[in-house]
Amino acid sequence: MSQAPRIGESPAHQPDLEKLMAEVEQGDQDAFAVLYDAVAGPVFGTVHKVLRDHAQSEEVTQEVFVEVWRNAAAYRPERGTAITWILTLAHRRTVDRIRSVESAAARDHKAALLAHTPEFDQVSEQVEAHFEREQLRRCLQSLTEIQRQSVTLAYYQGLTYQQVADRLSAPLGTIKTRLRDGLIRLRDCLGVTA
């Protein structure tokens, strides 16, 4: 096959695109090959201007030519030139691709948000834990200063009874009594039943 004519060459060397479209409509593969060679560059250029991604532009260009092959009968010469019709298909396919990509990105974003949304039980547990912490703070405030210090050192700082006694400069028995009395008052304040 000889070198295919290109758009932009002198009109004597350009193929008759309307005639080629009529032949493509009849299933003429050779006519389709000539048509492809004549307009593939402008189609790719139109698509690539919008998409700016070489691989996607190639895919869309291929989709356009599949559509031209399958729907050549839809071309109406009285409505415009063959190149205008093909470039319109290219533009529509490009817009469809952009919408598809944006839609997929929106779905992915929504899915990511849903994946990070805590389940109802988690929210309920967090609220309950917050409520319990606030209630415990209030109950700790109801203890005497010595009881609060003893409970805080033993249960929040993890000190042993002896370490609490050393830290508060008090006898071990006194600390044990303060802790026991403080824990009983906390239990009653929190409404815990034994």
C-alpha positions in Angstrom: 0.0 0.0 0.0 1.4 3.4 -0.9 1.9 6.3 1.6 -1.5 7.5 2.8 -2.5 11.1 2.0 -2.7 13.4 5.0 -5.1 16.2 6.0 -3.5 19.5 5.1 -1.9 18.3 1.8 -3.1 19.7 -1.5 -6.7 18.8 -2.3 -5.6 16.7 -5.2 -3.8 14.3 -2.9 -6.5 14.2 -0.2 -8.9 11.2 -0.3 -12.6 11.9 -0.6 -13.6 11.3 3.0 -17.3 11.3 2.2 -16.8 8.6 -0.4 -14.7 6.7 2.1 -17.4 6.9 4.7 -19.9 5.5 2.2 -17.5 2.6 1.5 -16.9 2.0 5.3 -20.7 1.9 5.8 -20.7 -1.0 3.3 -18.0 -2.8 5.4 -15.0 -2.0 3.2 -11.9 -2.6 5.4 -9.5 -1.0 2.8 -11.6 2.2 2.8 -11.5 2.2 6.6 -7.7 1.9 6.6 -7.4 4.8 4.2 -9.9 6.8 6.3 -8.0 6.0 9.4 -4.7 7.0 8.0 -6.2 10.3 6.8 -7.8 11.4 10.0 -6.1 9.6 12.9 -3.7 12.5 13.5 -6.4 15.2 13.9 -8.5 12.8 16.0 -5.6 12.1 18.3 -4.7 15.7 18.5 -8.3 16.7 19.4 -8.4 14.1 22.1 -5.0 14.8 23.5 -5.6 18.6 23.8 -8.2 17.8 26.3 -7.0 14.7 28.1 -3.3 15.6 28.1 -2.5 11.9 28.8 -0.9 10.0 26.0 -2.2 6.5 26.9 -5.7 7.7 27.6 -5.7 9.7 24.4 -4.7 6.6 22.4 -7.5 4.6 24.0 -10.1 7.3 23.3 -8.8 7.6 19.7 -9.2 3.8 19.3 -12.7 4.0 20.7 -13.6 6.8 18.2 -12.5 4.6 15.3 -14.4 1.6 16.6 -17.5 3.9 16.7 -16.8 5.2 13.2 -16.6 1.6 11.9 -19.7 0.4 13.7 -21.8 3.5 13.1 -20.7 4.7 9.7 -24.4 4.6 8.6 -25.2 7.4 11.1 -23.0 9.8 9.1 -25.1 12.2 7.1 -23.2 14.2 4.4 -26.0 16.8 4.2 -25.3 17.7 7.9 -21.5 18.3 7.5 -18.2 16.9 6.4 -16.9 13.5 7.4 -14.0 15.0 9.3 -16.4 17.3 11.3 -18.5 14.3 12.1 -15.5 12.2 13.2 -14.0 15.0 15.3 -17.4 15.5 16.9 -17.4 11.8 17.9 -13.9 12.3 19.2 -14.9 15.3 21.3 -17.9 13.4 22.7 -15.8 10.4 23.6 -13.2 12.7 25.3 -15.9 14.4 27.4 -17.3 10.9 28.3 -13.8 9.8 29.4 -13.4 12.9 31.5 -16.8 12.4 33.2 -16.0 8.7 33.7 -12.7 9.6 35.4 -14.3 12.3 37.5 -17.1 10.0 38.5 -14.6 7.2 39.5 -12.6 9.7 41.5 -15.8 10.9 43.3 -16.8 7.3 44.0 -13.3 6.5 45.4 -13.4 9.7 47.5 -16.8 8.8 48.9 -15.7 5.2 49.6 -12.6 6.5 51.4 -14.8 8.8 53.5 -17.2 6.0 54.4 -14.2 3.8 55.3 -13.1 6.4 57.8 -16.6 7.1 59.2 -16.8 5.4 62.6 -19.5 2.8 63.0 -22.5 3.6 65.3 -21.1 1.3 68.0 -17.8 3.1 68.0 -19.4 6.5 68.4 -21.7 5.2 71.1 -18.7 3.7 72.9 -16.7 6.9 72.7 -19.6 8.9 74.1 -20.1 6.4 76.9 -16.3 6.5 77.7 -16.3 10.3 77.8 -19.4 10.3 80.1 -17.7 7.8 82.4 -14.5 9.8 82.5 -16.5 13.0 83.4 -18.4 11.1 86.1 -15.1 9.7 87.5 -13.6 13.3 87.6 -16.6 14.5 89.5 -16.5 11.6 92.0 -12.7 12.1 92.5 -13.5 15.7 93.4 -15.8 14.5 96.2 -12.9 12.7 98.0 -10.8 14.3 100.6 -7.5 15.7 99.4 -5.6 12.8 101.1 -7.9 10.1 99.6 -7.7 11.7 96.1 -3.9 11.9 96.3 -3.6 8.3 97.4 -6.0 6.9 94.7 -4.4 9.0 92.0 -0.9 7.8 92.9 -1.9 4.2 93.2 -4.3 3.8 90.3 -3.2 6.5 87.8 0.5 6.5 88.4 0.8 2.8 89.2 2.6 3.2 92.5 2.6 0.4 95.1 1.0 1.1 98.5 4.6 1.4 99.9 5.6 3.9 97.2 2.4 5.9 97.9 3.2 5.9 101.6 6.8 7.1 100.9 5.6 9.8 98.5 3.1 11.2 101.0 5.3 10.6 104.0 2.6 8.6 105.8 2.6 5.2 107.5 1.7 2.2 105.2 -1.4 1.3 107.3 -2.7 4.9 107.0 -2.3 4.8 103.2 -4.2 1.5 103.0 -7.0 2.9 105.0 -7.2 6.1 102.9 -7.2 4.1 99.7 -9.9 1.7 101.0 -12.1 4.6 102.2 -11.5 6.5 98.9 -12.4 3.5 96.8 -15.6 2.9 98.8 -16.6 6.5 98.3 -15.8 6.3 94.5 -17.8 3.1 94.2 -20.8 4.7 95.9 -20.5 7.9 93.9 -20.3 6.0 90.6 -23.2 3.8 91.6 -21.2 0.5 91.3 -22.8 -2.4 93.1 -20.6 -5.1 94.6 
